[in-house]
Amino acid sequence: MNLTISGIIFWILGWGIVIGLVVFCFYKILKTPKEKGFNQD
Amino acid sequence: MPNSDKPREQWGSRIGLILAVAGNAIGLGNFLRFPVQAAQNGGGAFMIPYFIAFLLLGIPLMWIEWGIGRYGGKFRHGSAPGMFDVLWNHPLAKYLGATGLFISLTIMIYYTYIESWTLGYSIFSIFKMYFVDNPDFKNMKGFLDAYQGVSAGHGFDSIWTAYAIMLITFGINFLILYKGISAGIEKLAKIAMPLLFIFAVILVIRVFTLGTPDPSKPEYSVWNGFAFIWNPDFSKLNDPKIWLAAAGQIFFTLSVGMGTIHAYASYLKAKDDIALSGLSTAATNEFAEVVLGGSIAIPVAVAFFGVTATQEIAKAGAFNLGFVSMPIIFQKLPFGEFFGFIWFLLLFFAGITSSVAMGQPIIAFLEDEFGFSRKKATISLALFTLTCVNLVVFFFKFGFLDEMDYWAGTFGLVVFALMETILFMWVFGADKAFDEINSGGDIKIPVIFKYIMKYITPMILLVIMVWWLLNDAIPILLLENLKEEELYKVPYIWGARILMLAILGIILFMIHIAWKNREMNKSMEAK
């Protein structure tokens, strides 16, 4: 069983979606102004 | 008696909360169940239904549970009975919430025992206790069976080693729970989660650099392992079982339907963000599963045993992959004791961040509804779980754990998730629920998710529930799945069922007492 072109495409897509989502979320968290931050009165 | 003057605990930081909820979600399944499911159900093609289920089931359920949790916290409720009671003004609501407490408590009882195996195996790895000259499946299965008390030998004359490590594991769990939300659970997450990711990355790098361990067998390579996971088999997409398997995997991996996320979210303030935090938690879990979990156990198994043998290993289940196949591989690797140590310690961290989450709903229930101190609530939980776990340990070989795992850890989850989705999106109201989830949000959730959460998510849950009911639950209930030679297990299986009914009965009775006390207090205050 060799890694096929479609296998590589699905591998890149699978990792890409997940890594993209993680980057998006943590970018948004870091971008959130401190004064609007978490658990602040 | 509930003390409404005492301020509730709070999370110290957002990252601590996200790591704690991600820790709850990231468990043994991310590293053992996911790669097996992907390889068995169409490889790369499995990722199509997997990501669709993530979008339509996983993310919506995450938001629903965070939303219910934070809303319940406003009314000083940290567990499902109180939360359901404020969502639906009906005497039955709080009793439906008993499901959330029953599931988390029952799973905690047996899951912590499984978690203790990972701690034990990390110690056995570093001291090379399972290392032999010619390691094979029979030998390693024998070691596992002896450790679990299923058979004797391999240096284990009794189950007491497993029992002692189980007690240590429970002790660590209760110590963390006793310390509380910020000083216990959050601190654990901030230490264990980065270590888990570091260990996983070290192992992934080791897997990628393995190449072809035996040059005389060029087909036994890591790249063929990745081919086994990622090469798509589109013909499988016509099979509804694959779609159900993907939905089931998403459901298990995110640890939804357990009442644990609700408990954690109840310690948020009314205007704290949940939209972005919920999504971040789901994303972190997916990273641990798809990127890290998919790159360790199965690729390395193919590199050492080949595709055909790995298919057999996968069929034998996740535990065999983790506790039988992986120890053989560690014995064949240079510095295998080190890689074995970090593999099992990684699984231990994945386990403990989940098991403390399972203890929190009951502690919150005792604190919020009965006014127990944290210490008294933790001791009560410890006494109860340590009593029950004895049955799991000593009757393990009779299928006691498997029975509890099916009803609480599999079928129960989907029942509770369906219940909470209907209560939040239909009884409480989709508009109010969607506004509640978006309130204080650092991102704006697209409106389409309101309709997904109202119509599509419960529909998928209903399909899964009916499918499991017809294909698994009824045959298991009627003991039709037992082979002739397994009939000796029947009394123990019924024992497990009686224990679960007793746990549910105790919870229902306590809910009754708590609300009765509440009514009495109200009438006394009125006078």
Interface residues (C-beta under 8 A of the other chain):
Chain A: M1 N2 L3 T4 S6 G7 I8 I9 F10 W11 L13 G14 W15 I17 V18 I19 L21 V22 F24 C25 F26 K28 I29 T32 K36 G37 F38 N39
Chain B: Q10 W11 G12 S13 R14 I15 L17 I18 G43 G44 A45 M47 F51 E219 W223 N224 F226 A227 F228 W230 N231 P232 L268 K269 D272 D273 L276 L279 S280 A283 T284 E286 F287 V290 V291 G294 V307 D442 I443
